Amino acid sequence: MRLFWKVFLLLLCTLLITAAISNWLGEKWRGENQLIESRLTQISSMGETAVSLFEAEGAASYQRWLRHDMRSRHGFGALINSDGVDIRVFTRSGRRPPRPLPEHLTVLIDQAQTTHHQITLIEPPRLALALPLQGNNGNYVWVASTMLSPDEMRQTGSNMKLIQLLIALFTITAVSMLLTRMLTRPIRSLQTTSEQLGHGELNARVEASVTKRNDELGDLALTINQMADRLDALINSHKQLLRDISHELRSPLARLEVALELARNEAGGKADAELDRIGLEADRINQLIGEVLTLARFEQGGVNLEVEALQLDEVLDEIIADACFEARTAGKEVNWDKGQACSIQADHLWIARAFDNVIRNAIRYTENSVDIAMHVSSQSATILIRDHGPGVPETALPQLFEPFFRVSDARERDKQTNSSGYGLGLAIASRAIALQHGTIHATNHPEGGLQIEIELPFSC
């Protein structure tokens, strides 16, 4: 069923349920009003009878009638003359006067005398009224109250308010759950899968409960899964192609090096400058091929770690010693703030390779020096590697660890200085650090230059 018909039927059912509940509530309301109006009419009509009996037969007859009728109606009634005196006083001579009227009835009497109209109090199960009346001998106010019985209360909607509220909440909850199941959950699944694909998790797929839907959301889920399959196959094929090409280049490169040595022997020193240039370029090609193959091993999960206990500060000492030699030949220096010694569980080859790539990259682009510092916390060691170069545009920082990415300024500088950089060193370092369960990220230092922060878990 298409999404339009699902939404249409759901809204139609909601409207029908709402109409049915509204009709039922309306009937309850009308029944309540009719019953209340009937009871108020009954006790109101008793006022005329009370005035007639009192004026025609006296207070005693009025009192006997009042006790009989009001007792049968589970109510109370009193006739107040124009002086504000309860008629019951005239039947109590020599005996204790009647109890004073309840406060709510006194209020009704005052309002009726002021407005000269009937005043009604409706507080189910209690009903009361005060009615101004005119008799042959003067003016009166008839005040009466009655209580609705439990059976009458069940017939009205007064004690159904809680049930009505619960029914309304249940209906809203049911409709919300249906809408959530029909729309929100599939959309969240599509969003989650899209975010995972955007972060490079090409094995992410939309869950089967969404792809099996026979509507537009199900079609969209199938399309996203098909797109993910094609992306996964395409990227894997590109990785495989790159690895195959790199392997195939090794053979002609090896033959080129043999031919180069033969040419040196034949030339006898006449073309040393040209042949040296050819050898340099061949070495660079060989280095590039090695880095591409290394990256391909990481991408395809072909790197096997040999984890052992390492003194991180000692590993860095060795790498920085080599870096200092390279920096001095370029007129630069490396400053090393060693900090506290600590031990980590890692593969020596790949952890050293990662730090070597980052430090050599910093030496290449710094203007004068590279600052390296290590800070040890309770659970990890953080190594900060900062150069004093021009830094990197903020928009380019997230791409620094992607293969073959290089900032345009860096490309121009490499051309001018005749240095070799292929945009693979930081990519390999990032994957090597991640393989050790560490993190690496780049920021521009507030005082200038690029800073690489590497954090590694350890055991001291």
C-alpha positions as CSV (number, residue, x, y, z in Angstrom):
1,M,0.0,0.0,0.0
2,R,1.4,3.4,-1.0
3,L,2.2,6.0,1.6
4,F,-0.7,8.3,0.5
5,W,-3.3,5.6,1.2
6,K,-1.7,4.7,4.6
7,V,-1.8,8.3,5.7
8,F,-5.3,8.8,4.2
9,L,-6.7,5.7,6.0
10,L,-5.0,6.6,9.3
11,L,-6.4,10.1,9.2
12,L,-9.8,8.8,8.2
13,C,-9.8,6.4,11.1
14,T,-8.7,9.2,13.5
15,L,-11.6,11.4,12.3
16,L,-14.1,8.6,12.7
17,I,-12.9,7.8,16.2
18,T,-12.9,11.5,17.1
19,A,-16.4,11.9,15.7
20,A,-17.7,8.9,17.6
21,I,-16.1,10.0,20.9
22,S,-17.5,13.6,20.3
23,N,-21.0,12.2,19.7
24,W,-20.8,10.0,22.7
25,L,-19.6,12.9,24.9
26,G,-22.3,15.1,23.4
27,E,-25.0,12.6,24.4
28,K,-23.6,12.4,27.9
29,W,-23.6,16.2,28.1
30,R,-27.1,16.5,26.9
31,G,-28.2,13.8,29.3
32,E,-26.5,15.6,32.2
33,N,-28.1,18.9,31.3
34,Q,-31.6,17.4,30.9
35,L,-31.4,15.6,34.3
36,I,-30.1,18.8,36.0
37,E,-32.7,20.9,34.4
38,S,-35.4,18.5,35.4
39,R,-34.3,18.4,39.1
40,L,-34.0,22.2,39.2
41,T,-37.4,22.6,37.7
42,Q,-38.8,20.2,40.4
43,I,-37.4,22.0,43.3
44,S,-38.2,25.4,41.8
45,S,-41.9,24.5,41.3
46,M,-42.1,23.6,45.0
47,G,-41.6,27.3,45.8
48,E,-45.2,28.2,44.6
49,T,-46.6,25.4,46.6
50,A,-44.7,26.5,49.8
51,V,-46.0,30.1,49.5
52,S,-49.6,28.9,48.9
53,L,-49.6,26.5,51.9
54,F,-48.0,29.0,54.2
55,E,-50.5,31.8,53.4
56,A,-53.6,29.6,53.2
57,E,-53.1,27.0,56.0
58,G,-50.3,28.4,58.2
59,A,-46.8,27.6,59.2
60,A,-47.6,24.2,60.6
61,S,-49.1,22.8,57.4
62,Y,-46.2,24.3,55.4
63,Q,-43.7,22.6,57.8
64,R,-45.4,19.2,57.5
65,W,-45.5,19.4,53.7
66,L,-41.9,20.5,53.6
67,R,-40.6,17.6,55.8
68,H,-42.5,15.1,53.7
69,D,-41.6,16.3,50.2
70,M,-38.0,17.3,50.8
71,R,-37.2,14.1,52.6
72,S,-38.5,12.1,49.6
73,R,-36.4,14.2,47.3
74,H,-33.2,13.9,49.4
75,G,-33.1,17.7,49.6
76,F,-33.6,20.7,51.8
77,G,-36.0,23.7,51.4
78,A,-36.8,26.9,53.2
79,L,-39.1,29.9,52.6
80,I,-37.7,33.3,53.6
81,N,-40.1,36.2,54.1
82,S,-39.4,39.8,53.2
83,D,-37.8,40.5,56.5
84,G,-35.3,37.8,55.9
85,V,-36.8,35.4,58.5
86,D,-37.0,31.7,57.9
87,I,-40.7,30.6,58.1
88,R,-39.6,27.6,60.1
89,V,-39.2,29.9,63.1
90,F,-43.0,30.2,63.4
91,T,-43.3,26.5,64.0
92,R,-40.7,26.3,66.7
93,S,-42.3,28.4,69.5
94,G,-41.1,27.3,72.9
95,R,-38.5,25.0,71.3
96,R,-35.0,25.3,70.0
97,P,-34.9,27.5,66.9
98,P,-34.0,25.9,63.5
99,R,-30.4,25.6,62.5
100,P,-29.1,28.4,60.4
101,L,-29.0,28.0,56.7
102,P,-25.7,26.8,55.1
103,E,-23.4,29.5,53.9
104,H,-23.8,28.6,50.2
105,L,-27.6,29.0,50.5
106,T,-27.3,32.3,52.3
107,V,-25.2,33.6,49.5
108,L,-27.8,32.5,46.9
109,I,-30.6,34.3,48.9
110,D,-28.6,37.6,49.0
111,Q,-28.0,37.4,45.3
112,A,-31.7,36.6,44.5
113,Q,-32.9,39.5,46.7
114,T,-30.5,41.9,45.0
115,T,-31.2,40.8,41.4
116,H,-34.8,39.8,41.8
117,H,-34.1,36.7,39.6
118,Q,-33.5,33.1,40.2
119,I,-30.0,32.2,41.2
120,T,-28.8,28.7,40.5
121,L,-25.8,26.7,41.9
122,I,-24.8,23.6,40.0
123,E,-22.0,21.6,41.6
124,P,-22.8,18.0,40.9
125,P,-23.9,16.0,42.9
126,R,-25.2,19.2,44.7
127,L,-27.8,21.4,43.1
128,A,-29.3,24.5,44.7
129,L,-31.4,27.6,43.8
130,A,-32.8,30.7,45.3
131,L,-36.1,32.0,43.7
132,P,-37.9,35.3,44.5
133,L,-41.7,34.8,44.8
134,Q,-44.6,37.1,45.3
135,G,-47.5,36.0,47.5
136,N,-50.8,37.6,48.5
137,N,-49.4,38.7,51.9
138,G,-45.9,39.8,50.7
139,N,-42.7,38.8,49.0
140,Y,-40.6,35.7,49.7
141,V,-37.5,33.9,48.6
142,W,-37.7,30.1,48.1
143,V,-34.3,28.5,48.7
144,A,-33.8,24.7,48.1
145,S,-31.0,22.2,47.5
146,T,-30.9,18.6,46.5
147,M,-28.3,15.9,45.9
148,L,-28.1,13.7,42.9
149,S,-28.0,10.0,43.7
150,P,-25.2,7.7,42.7
151,D,-27.4,6.2,40.0
152,E,-28.2,9.7,38.6
153,M,-24.5,10.6,38.7
154,R,-23.6,7.6,36.6
155,Q,-26.3,8.7,34.1
156,T,-24.6,12.1,33.7
157,G,-21.2,12.9,32.4
158,S,-19.9,14.5,35.6
159,N,-18.1,11.5,36.9
160,M,-16.9,10.4,33.4
161,K,-14.4,13.2,33.0
162,L,-11.5,11.1,34.0
163,I,-12.5,8.3,31.7
164,Q,-13.0,10.8,28.9
165,L,-9.5,12.2,29.5
166,L,-8.0,8.7,29.5
167,I,-9.8,7.8,26.3
168,A,-8.6,11.0,24.6
169,L,-5.0,10.3,25.8
170,F,-5.2,6.7,24.6
171,T,-6.5,7.8,21.1
172,I,-3.7,10.4,20.8
173,T,-1.1,7.9,21.9
174,A,-2.3,5.2,19.5
175,V,-2.3,7.6,16.6
176,S,1.1,9.0,17.5
177,M,2.6,5.4,17.7
178,L,1.1,4.5,14.4
179,L,2.5,7.7,12.8
180,T,5.9,7.0,14.4
181,R,5.9,3.4,13.2
182,M,4.8,4.4,9.7
183,L,6.9,7.5,9.2
184,T,9.4,8.5,11.9
185,R,11.2,5.2,12.5
186,P,11.8,4.5,8.8
187,I,13.0,8.1,8.2
188,R,15.4,7.7,11.2
189,S,16.7,4.5,9.8
190,L,17.3,6.2,6.4
191,Q,19.0,9.1,8.1
192,T,21.3,6.9,10.1
193,T,22.3,4.8,7.1
194,S,23.0,8.0,5.1
195,E,25.2,9.4,7.9
196,Q,27.1,6.2,8.1
197,L,27.7,6.1,4.3
198,G,28.8,9.8,4.5
199,H,31.4,8.9,7.1
200,G,32.8,6.2,4.9
201,E,31.1,3.1,6.5
202,L,30.3,1.5,3.1
203,N,29.0,-1.7,4.7
204,A,26.0,0.3,6.2
205,R,22.6,-0.7,4.9
206,V,19.0,0.2,5.7
207,E,17.4,-2.4,7.9
208,A,15.1,-5.0,6.3
209,S,12.0,-3.8,8.1
210,V,12.2,-0.6,6.0
211,T,13.2,-2.2,2.7
212,K,10.2,-4.6,2.9
213,R,7.7,-1.8,3.0
214,N,5.5,-1.5,-0.1
215,D,5.5,2.3,-0.2
216,E,7.7,5.2,-1.2
217,L,9.9,4.9,2.0
218,G,10.5,1.2,1.1
219,D,11.5,2.2,-2.4
220,L,13.8,4.9,-1.1
221,A,15.4,2.4,1.3
222,L,16.0,-0.1,-1.6
223,T,17.5,2.7,-3.7
224,I,19.9,3.7,-0.9
225,N,21.0,0.1,-0.4
226,Q,21.6,-0.3,-4.1
227,M,23.6,3.0,-4.2
228,A,25.7,1.7,-1.2
229,D,26.3,-1.5,-3.0
230,R,27.5,0.3,-6.1
231,L,29.7,2.7,-4.1
232,D,31.2,-0.2,-2.2
233,A,31.9,-2.1,-5.4
234,L,33.3,0.9,-7.2
235,I,35.6,2.0,-4.3
236,N,36.8,-1.6,-3.8
237,S,37.5,-1.9,-7.5
238,H,39.5,1.4,-7.5
239,K,41.5,0.2,-4.5
240,Q,42.2,-3.1,-6.2
241,L,43.1,-1.3,-9.4
242,L,45.5,1.0,-7.6
243,R,47.1,-2.0,-5.8
244,D,47.4,-4.0,-9.0
245,I,49.0,-1.1,-10.9
246,S,51.4,-0.5,-8.1
247,H,52.5,-4.1,-8.2
248,E,52.8,-4.1,-11.9
249,L,55.0,-1.0,-11.8
250,R,57.5,-2.7,-9.6
251,S,58.8,-4.9,-12.5
252,P,59.5,-2.2,-15.1
253,L,60.9,0.0,-12.4
254,A,63.4,-2.8,-11.4
255,R,64.3,-3.2,-15.1
256,L,64.8,0.6,-15.3
257,E,67.2,0.6,-12.4
258,V,69.2,-2.2,-14.1
259,A,69.2,-0.3,-17.4
260,L,70.3,2.8,-15.5
261,E,73.4,1.1,-14.1
262,L,74.3,-0.3,-17.5
263,A,74.0,3.2,-19.0
264,R,76.3,4.6,-16.3
265,N,78.9,2.0,-17.3
266,E,78.5,2.8,-21.0
267,A,78.6,6.5,-20.5
268,G,81.8,6.5,-18.5
269,G,81.0,9.6,-16.5
270,K,79.9,11.7,-19.6
271,A,76.2,11.9,-18.5
272,D,76.4,11.6,-14.8
273,A,74.1,14.6,-14.1
274,E,71.4,13.3,-16.4
275,L,71.6,9.7,-15.1
276,D,71.6,10.9,-11.5
277,R,68.4,12.8,-12.2
278,I,66.9,9.6,-13.7
279,G,67.9,7.7,-10.6
280,L,66.4,10.3,-8.3
281,E,63.1,10.2,-10.1
282,A,63.1,6.4,-10.1
283,D,63.7,6.4,-6.4
284,R,60.7,8.7,-6.0
285,I,58.5,6.4,-8.1
286,N,59.6,3.5,-6.0
287,Q,58.8,5.4,-2.8
288,L,55.4,6.4,-4.1
289,I,54.6,2.8,-5.1
290,G,55.6,1.6,-1.6
291,E,53.3,4.1,0.1
292,V,50.4,3.3,-2.2
293,L,50.8,-0.4,-1.4
294,T,51.0,0.4,2.3
295,L,47.8,2.4,2.1
296,A,46.1,-0.4,0.2
297,R,47.1,-2.9,2.9
298,F,45.4,-0.7,5.5
299,E,42.3,-0.2,3.4
300,Q,41.8,-3.9,2.8
301,G,42.6,-4.9,6.3
302,G,45.9,-6.6,5.4
303,V,48.0,-5.2,8.2
304,N,48.8,-7.6,11.0
305,L,50.0,-6.0,14.2
306,E,52.7,-7.5,16.5
307,V,51.7,-5.9,19.7
308,E,54.3,-5.6,22.5
309,A,55.1,-3.4,25.5
310,L,56.9,-0.3,24.3
311,Q,58.4,2.7,26.1
312,L,56.8,5.5,24.1
313,D,59.3,8.1,25.1
314,E,62.2,5.8,24.0
315,V,60.5,5.2,20.6
316,L,60.1,8.9,20.1
317,D,63.7,9.5,21.1
318,E,64.9,7.3,18.2
319,I,62.5,8.9,15.7
320,I,63.3,12.5,16.8
321,A,67.1,11.8,16.7
322,D,66.8,10.9,13.0
323,A,64.4,13.9,12.5
324,C,67.0,16.3,14.0
325,F,69.6,15.1,11.5
326,E,67.3,15.7,8.6
327,A,66.2,19.1,10.0
328,R,69.8,20.3,10.4
329,T,70.6,19.7,6.8
330,A,67.8,22.1,5.9
331,G,68.8,24.7,8.5
332,K,66.0,23.9,10.9
333,E,65.7,22.4,14.4
334,V,63.5,20.1,16.4
335,N,62.6,20.9,20.0
336,W,61.6,17.9,22.1
337,D,59.8,18.3,25.5
338,K,60.0,14.7,26.6
339,G,57.8,14.8,29.7
340,Q,57.0,11.7,31.8
341,A,58.0,8.2,30.7
342,C,55.2,5.7,30.0
343,S,54.6,2.3,28.4
344,I,52.1,1.5,25.7
345,Q,50.9,-1.7,24.0
346,A,51.5,-1.2,20.3
347,D,53.2,-2.4,17.2
348,H,56.7,-0.8,17.0
349,L,56.9,-0.7,13.2
350,W,53.6,1.0,12.6
351,I,53.7,3.4,15.6
352,A,57.2,4.5,14.6
353,R,56.0,4.8,11.0
354,A,53.1,7.0,12.0
355,F,55.2,9.4,14.1
356,D,58.0,9.5,11.5
357,N,55.5,10.6,8.8
358,V,54.0,13.3,10.9
359,I,57.3,14.7,12.1
360,R,58.9,14.7,8.6
361,N,55.8,16.4,7.3
362,A,56.2,19.1,9.9
363,I,59.9,19.6,9.1
364,R,59.1,19.9,5.4
365,Y,56.7,22.8,5.9
366,T,58.0,24.6,8.9
367,E,60.0,27.8,8.5
368,N,62.5,27.3,11.2
369,S,61.7,24.8,13.9
370,V,59.3,22.0,15.0
371,D,58.1,21.7,18.6
372,I,57.2,18.2,20.0
373,A,55.8,17.7,23.5
374,M,54.3,14.7,25.3
375,H,51.7,15.0,28.1
376,V,50.8,11.9,30.2
377,S,47.4,11.6,31.9
378,S,45.8,8.8,33.9
379,Q,44.7,6.8,30.8
380,S,46.6,8.0,27.8
381,A,49.6,9.9,26.4
382,T,49.1,12.9,24.2
383,I,51.8,14.0,21.7
384,L,51.7,17.4,20.2
385,I,53.7,18.1,17.0
386,R,53.7,21.8,15.9
387,D,55.4,23.4,13.0
388,H,55.9,27.1,12.4
389,G,54.7,27.2,8.9
390,P,51.8,29.0,7.2
391,G,49.2,26.6,8.6
392,V,46.3,25.1,6.7
393,P,42.9,26.7,5.6
394,E,40.3,25.7,8.1
395,T,38.2,24.2,5.4
396,A,41.0,21.9,4.5
397,L,41.8,20.6,8.0
398,P,39.3,17.6,7.9
399,Q,40.8,16.5,4.6
400,L,44.5,16.4,5.7
401,F,44.3,12.7,6.4
402,E,42.7,11.7,3.2
403,P,44.9,9.9,0.6
404,F,46.6,12.1,-2.1
405,F,45.1,15.3,-0.6
406,R,47.5,18.2,-0.5
407,V,46.9,21.9,0.1
408,S,47.5,23.9,-3.1
409,D,50.2,26.1,-1.4
410,A,52.1,22.9,-0.4
411,R,52.1,21.7,-4.0
412,E,53.7,24.9,-5.1
413,R,56.3,24.9,-2.4
414,D,57.3,21.3,-3.2
415,K,57.7,22.3,-6.9
416,Q,59.9,25.2,-5.8
417,T,62.0,23.3,-3.3
418,N,62.1,20.1,-5.5
419,S,60.9,18.0,-2.5
420,S,58.9,14.9,-2.7
421,G,55.4,14.8,-1.2
422,Y,52.5,12.7,-2.4
423,G,49.8,13.3,0.2
424,L,50.1,9.8,1.6
425,G,52.2,10.3,4.7
426,L,49.4,11.7,6.9
427,A,46.9,9.2,5.5
428,I,49.1,6.3,6.5
429,A,49.8,7.8,9.9
430,S,46.1,8.3,10.5
431,R,45.3,4.6,9.7
432,A,48.3,3.4,11.7
433,I,47.2,5.4,14.8
434,A,43.6,4.2,14.5
435,L,44.9,0.6,14.3
436,Q,46.5,1.2,17.7
437,H,43.1,2.4,19.1
438,G,44.4,6.0,19.2
439,T,43.2,9.3,17.7
440,I,44.8,11.9,15.5
441,H,43.5,15.3,14.5
442,A,44.9,18.6,13.1
443,T,44.4,22.2,14.2
444,N,45.9,25.6,13.4
445,H,47.9,26.8,16.4
446,P,46.7,30.2,17.8
447,E,50.3,31.5,17.4
448,G,50.7,30.2,13.8
449,G,51.5,26.9,12.2
450,L,49.9,23.5,12.1
451,Q,49.6,21.3,15.2
452,I,49.0,17.6,15.0
453,E,47.7,16.0,18.2
454,I,48.0,12.2,18.7
455,E,46.5,10.5,21.7
456,L,47.3,6.8,22.5
457,P,46.0,4.7,25.4
458,F,48.7,3.1,27.5
459,S,49.6,1.1,30.6
460,C,52.2,2.7,33.0
